Amino acid sequence: MNMDIVRAFLYKYDLKKYILIIIGCYFAYIGIKDLSLVSDDLGLIFTLLISLFCFLCASICFVIAFLPGFVHAFVARLIWNPEKLKNIPEILSPIQAAINRENYNQALQIIEESIHADPDIPEVWLLKVETFQDCLGQNDKALEIIEQYFQREELTPCDTNISMLMRYTELCEDIDQSEMAVILLKHEHKKSGYSPDQQKLINNRIEYLTSRFRA
C-alpha cells in the first residue's frame, strides 16, 4: 500500500482519538452501572469509590482525545525545566556555525546526534529541514523530515510547529500534493495548545489551499 495513503488515512481519521473515546465511554458505562447495583450502606461507599475511579479514567480519556494540545502542553511544563530551556541555544550554536561555514555534512551530523540525545527540541528539527531544503535543495528529504516530526506522539504545539507547517505547505504545493498539506493542517488545527493567532494562521492556510482546489 502506498505510504502516502496510509499517512493520509491516519491524519484524516485520527484513530487514536476514536479508540480513546470508546475506552472513555466504557469506563463511564461501568461507573454508572455499578451505582445501580448498590444494596447496602457499605456497598454504597465501596461502589462510589469504584464509580469515581471509572469516571476519572473516562475523563482522562476524553481530555486526551479532545484536548491533546492541552495535555501536551501540561506534560511539557512538567518535563521542560528552565535549565533545559537555557541549553537549547548551546545546542543550536554549533549547528548554525557549521551551516554558516557551508559544512552541511558536519551540521547534519550534529543535528542527528542532538535528535538522538533529545528528540524533543523542535528548533533542531527545523534546522534539519532548513539544511536539506535551503542549503542542499533536497525538497523531498525536507518533506519527509517534516512528516516524521509531526508523527511523533509527544509533539507539543509551539511557534516552530507553525514554521514547519508553512514549509510543508509550500513543499506540497511544489509537487502538486496540497491535499496532504490540508490533512496535516487540519490535524494540527484540532489541537488546543496553539494560540488564537496561530490557530487563525493555520485556518487561513487551510482556506487558501481549499480555495485553490475549487478554482
N, C-alpha and C positions, 0 to 999 in steps of 0.2 A: 504494500500500500504506500502511496506517495506520502512522505513525511509532512509536506505542506498541508495535506488534507487532514492528517492526524492532529497537527498543531491547531489548525483552524477549528476542528471539532472541539478540542479541549478548551480553547479560548472562548468559543461561542456558547457552549452549553455548561461550562464550569461544573463538572460532575461532582467535585468535592463539596460544592455548596449544597447540591441536592441530597447527597449522602448525609451531610450534617443535619439537614432539615428532617430527613427521615428518622435519624437517630434521636434528634430532639423531640420529635412527635412521639416516639416510642417511650422515652423517659417520662414525658408529660402524661401519656396514657397510663403508664404504670403508677405514677403518683396519684392520679385521680381514681384509678381502680382500687388502690389499697385503702383509700379513705372510705370506700363504700363497704368494706369488709370488717369494720370495727364492731366488736361485740361487748367490750367492757372498757373501764377507765384505763387499766394498764395497757390493754391493746391499743387504746386511742393514742396514748403517749408514744408507744413504740411505732405505731403506724404513721403518726405525724412526723416523726424523725425520718422514717424511710421516705415518706412523700416529699418532705423538704429536700432531702438529698436528691431525689429524682427530679424535682423542679429545678434545683440548682444545676444539675447536669444538663437538663433541657435548655436552660437559659444560656449556659456556656456555649452549647452547640449553636443556638440561634444567633448569639452575638458574633461568633466566629464566622458563621455563614453570611450574615447580613452586614456586619461591620468589620470586615477583615482589616481595613486600614487602621481602625481604632486599636485592634488587637496588636497589629504590627508595631504601631507607634508606642503602645504601652510596654510591650516587650523590649522595644529598642531603648526606652528610657531606663529600664532595669539593667540592661546589658551594657549600654554605651555610657561609660563614666567620663567625667571631664578630662581625666588623664589620657584616655584613649583618643578623645577628640583632638587633643593637643598633638598627638603623634601623627595625625593624618598629613599635615604639611611636610613632616620629616620623611614620610614615605613617598610623597609626590615629588619632592625636590630632585632626587637623583634621576627619576624617570623623565621629568621635564628637562633636566640638564642634558641627558642623553639625546632627547629629541631635538633640542636646540643645536647640538653638535651633528645632527643628522645621522647619529649612530642608532639606527632604528632596531637593529638586532639586540643591542645591549638594552635598549628601552623595553623591548618586549620580554627579554629575559627577566628583568627586574619586575615587570608587571606580573609575569607568571608566578614568580616567587612570592610576590606580595599577595596575589589572589589565593595561592596555595596556603599561605600562612594565615590569611584572614580574608575570606570571600565577601565580607560584609562592608566593604568600603566602595561605595558607588563611584567615587571620583577616580579610582584606579581603573574600573571597568570603562569609564568614559574615555580615559586616556588611551586605553587599548583600542577602543573604537576609532578615536581620532587618528591614532597612528596608522591603522590599516586604511581608513577612508581618506584622510587628508594628506598623509605622507607617502603611503605606498600605493594609493589608488586601487586598493583591493576592496571594492564595494561589497562584493558577495561575502567576503570574510567579515566585514564590518556588520552586515546584515545578520549573519549567523551569530555573532557575538551578542548583539542586542537581544536576539531571541533567547539565547541561553541565559542572559541576565534576567529577563522578565519571567522566565520559567522557574526561578528559584523560589522555594517555599517561604523563606524568611525575608522576602523583599519588603522594604519599608518605603512608603511614599515620601518623596523628597524632591528638591529642585533638580538634582541630577537626573532623576527619572524623566522629568519634563524634557530636558535636553536630549536624552536618549530617544524619547518618543518622537520628537521633532525630526531627529536624524533618521529614525526608522521610516517616518512618513515620506521623507524626501527620497530615501533609497528605494522604497517600494514604488513610488511614482516613476522613478527612472526605469524600472523594469516592468512597468505596467501591471503591478500587483497591489494596487491601492486597497483592494478588498482586505488583504492581510493586515494592512495598517489600521483600517477601520475596526477590525476584530480586536486587535490589541488595544487600541484607544478606548473602545467601549469596555473592555475588560478592566482597564485601569480606572476609567471614569466611575465604575461602581464602588471603588474604594473610598472610604470616608476620611482617610488620612490626609488627603490633599486639601489645600486651602481653597476658598471660593474662587480666587483669581486663577489658580492652577486648574481647577475644575472647569472654569469658563474657557480657558485656553484649549484644554483637551476637547471640550464640546464644540468650540469654533472650528477646530481642525476636522472633527467628525463631520460637521455640517458642510464644510468646504469640500471634502472628498466625496460626500454623498451627493452634493450638487453636481459634481463632475460626472458621476455615474448616470445621472438623469439627463445630462446635456446631450 
